Amino acid sequence: MKLTQEQVERFIATLDAKWPDPKICPVCGNTTWDTVDVVFELKSYVAEQESDEEATVMPLVPLTCKNCGNTILINVLTIGVLPAEE
């Protein structure tokens, strides 16, 4: 799913409010990050005997360090960018 411009702005504003400056990469110490306007999903593992309907899905937007590639995944439901019903 692609985020709207308003959702991207809310995402960035929320991160700015919650993540203290400078936003330091824990791997390399860099402070330059990149993100995308696409929501990815991380789905829980479902064993063969279970129904796929039992899977839990997390909607995530990645932040990637421009220096080393370390990637942090932010849950867009938790920070309020998307309402829970989406």
C-alpha positions in Angstrom: 0.0 0.0 0.0 1.2 3.5 -0.9 0.9 6.2 1.7 -0.7 9.5 0.8 1.4 12.7 1.1 -0.5 13.5 4.3 0.3 10.1 5.8 4.0 10.5 4.9 4.0 14.0 6.6 2.3 12.5 9.7 4.8 9.6 9.7 7.8 12.0 9.6 6.3 14.4 12.1 5.6 11.6 14.6 9.1 10.2 14.3 10.6 13.6 14.8 8.5 14.0 17.9 9.3 10.6 19.3 12.9 10.0 18.2 15.5 12.3 19.9 17.9 14.3 17.9 20.3 13.4 16.4 18.7 10.3 14.9 21.9 8.1 15.2 22.2 4.8 13.5 23.1 2.2 16.2 25.4 0.4 13.7 27.6 3.1 12.2 26.7 6.3 14.0 25.5 8.1 10.8 22.5 10.5 11.2 21.2 10.4 7.6 18.2 8.2 6.9 16.0 7.4 4.0 12.4 6.1 3.9 9.8 5.2 1.3 6.1 6.0 1.0 5.1 2.3 0.9 3.8 0.1 3.7 5.2 -3.4 3.8 3.8 -6.3 5.8 5.5 -8.7 8.1 3.4 -11.8 8.5 3.7 -14.3 11.3 4.7 -17.8 10.5 1.8 -20.2 10.0 2.5 -23.9 10.4 1.2 -26.3 7.8 -1.6 -27.5 10.1 -2.8 -24.0 10.8 -5.0 -21.8 8.6 -3.5 -18.7 7.0 -6.3 -16.8 8.6 -4.5 -17.3 11.9 -1.6 -15.2 10.8 -0.9 -11.8 12.3 0.2 -9.0 10.0 2.2 -5.9 10.9 2.1 -2.9 8.6 5.6 -1.4 8.6 7.5 1.4 6.9 11.3 1.0 6.7 13.9 3.6 7.6 17.3 2.9 6.1 20.6 4.4 7.1 22.1 6.0 4.0 25.6 5.0 5.1 25.5 1.3 6.2 22.0 0.1 5.1 20.9 -0.7 8.6 17.1 -0.8 8.4 14.6 0.0 11.2 10.9 -1.0 10.7 8.3 1.3 12.1 4.8 0.0 12.8 2.4 2.5 11.2 -0.6 1.4 13.3 1.3 1.9 16.6 2.3 5.5 15.7 -1.1 6.3 14.3 -0.4 6.9 10.6 -3.0 4.3 9.7 -6.1 3.5 11.6 -6.4 -0.1 12.9 -9.2 -1.1 10.5 -7.0 -0.6 7.4 
